[in-house]
Amino acid sequence: MDHIVTVQEAVTAFADYMEPTDAELEEIDREMPVLLADIDLLDAHIATLDRTPSELDQRRIRRARRRALAARVELINHTAPASEVGA
């Protein structure tokens, strides 16, 4: 007869290392505008999956795409070293 044993110790042995570091949390905060803009773009595309996009849908998608691109440009401009900006 095989006994079932718990693996709780093995699973929780590295629990302290599984949490994000402060640096990782700061990076997530810096990237949050890009993530939210991408979510808005996905929402706009999802809304038109089962139908032909209307003019309003197309405008919403274009607007969301512009916001997503602007958020990426803003992130890149803030994270790139000064010597690389405009190069």
Backbone torsions as a table, in degrees:
resi	resn	phi	psi	omega
1	MET	NA	128.8	178.7
2	ASP	-91.0	134.1	178.5
3	HIS	-94.9	140.1	177.1
4	ILE	-92.0	122.7	179.8
5	VAL	-114.5	155.9	179.4
6	THR	-82.5	152.4	176.5
7	VAL	-113.1	26.0	-176.9
8	GLN	-57.0	-43.3	-179.1
9	GLU	-63.5	-39.5	179.8
10	ALA	-69.1	-36.1	-177.9
11	VAL	-73.9	-41.8	-175.9
12	THR	-91.4	-0.1	-179.1
13	ALA	-62.8	-30.6	-177.7
14	PHE	-110.6	21.4	-176.3
15	ALA	-60.6	-37.2	-179.6
16	ASP	-64.9	-29.8	-177.9
17	TYR	-86.2	-7.7	-177.1
18	MET	-87.3	-14.5	179.4
19	GLU	-77.6	145.2	177.5
20	PRO	-68.9	147.4	178.1
21	THR	-78.0	169.6	177.7
22	ASP	-61.6	-38.3	179.3
23	ALA	-64.8	-40.4	178.7
24	GLU	-66.4	-39.7	177.7
25	LEU	-65.3	-37.7	177.1
26	GLU	-66.1	-38.3	177.8
27	GLU	-64.7	-40.2	177.1
28	ILE	-62.7	-42.7	177.9
29	ASP	-61.6	-39.6	178.5
30	ARG	-65.5	-35.4	-177.2
31	GLU	-87.6	-5.1	-175.3
32	MET	-57.9	-42.2	177.7
33	PRO	-59.4	-36.3	178.0
34	VAL	-67.4	-43.5	179.7
35	LEU	-62.2	-44.8	-179.8
36	LEU	-66.5	-37.4	177.8
37	ALA	-66.8	-38.6	176.8
38	ASP	-65.3	-36.8	177.2
39	ILE	-64.1	-42.4	177.2
40	ASP	-61.8	-40.2	178.3
41	LEU	-65.1	-43.3	177.2
42	LEU	-62.7	-41.0	177.3
43	ASP	-59.8	-41.3	179.5
44	ALA	-64.8	-40.2	178.0
45	HIS	-70.3	-41.2	-179.4
46	ILE	-62.3	-35.9	-179.2
47	ALA	-62.5	-21.9	-176.4
48	THR	-109.1	11.9	-177.3
49	LEU	-64.8	-38.3	-173.6
50	ASP	-102.9	14.5	178.7
51	ARG	-154.3	165.4	176.1
52	THR	-74.0	128.6	-178.5
53	PRO	-63.7	133.2	175.1
54	SER	-81.9	176.9	177.2
55	GLU	-61.1	-39.3	178.0
56	LEU	-63.8	-41.7	177.0
57	ASP	-62.3	-43.4	-179.7
58	GLN	-63.6	-38.9	177.2
59	ARG	-65.7	-40.9	178.9
60	ARG	-62.5	-41.3	178.8
61	ILE	-66.1	-44.2	179.0
62	ARG	-62.2	-43.0	179.8
63	ARG	-63.9	-42.7	179.3
64	ALA	-67.0	-38.0	178.1
65	ARG	-64.6	-42.4	178.0
66	ARG	-63.1	-40.9	178.2
67	ARG	-64.6	-40.2	179.5
68	ALA	-64.4	-43.9	178.7
69	LEU	-66.0	-40.5	179.0
70	ALA	-64.4	-38.9	178.4
71	ALA	-65.4	-38.6	177.7
72	ARG	-66.3	-42.8	178.7
73	VAL	-62.1	-43.2	179.1
74	GLU	-61.4	-43.3	179.0
75	LEU	-63.9	-44.3	-179.5
76	ILE	-65.0	-41.4	179.8
77	ASN	-64.5	-31.8	-180.0
78	HIS	-83.8	-21.5	-177.1
79	THR	-101.6	-17.2	-178.9
80	ALA	-77.1	142.0	175.2
81	PRO	-63.0	154.2	-175.8
82	ALA	-60.7	-29.6	-178.9
83	SER	-71.9	-24.1	-178.6
84	GLU	-90.5	-19.9	-178.4
85	VAL	-69.7	126.2	179.9
86	GLY	81.4	3.1	-179.7
87	ALA	-80.2	NA	NA
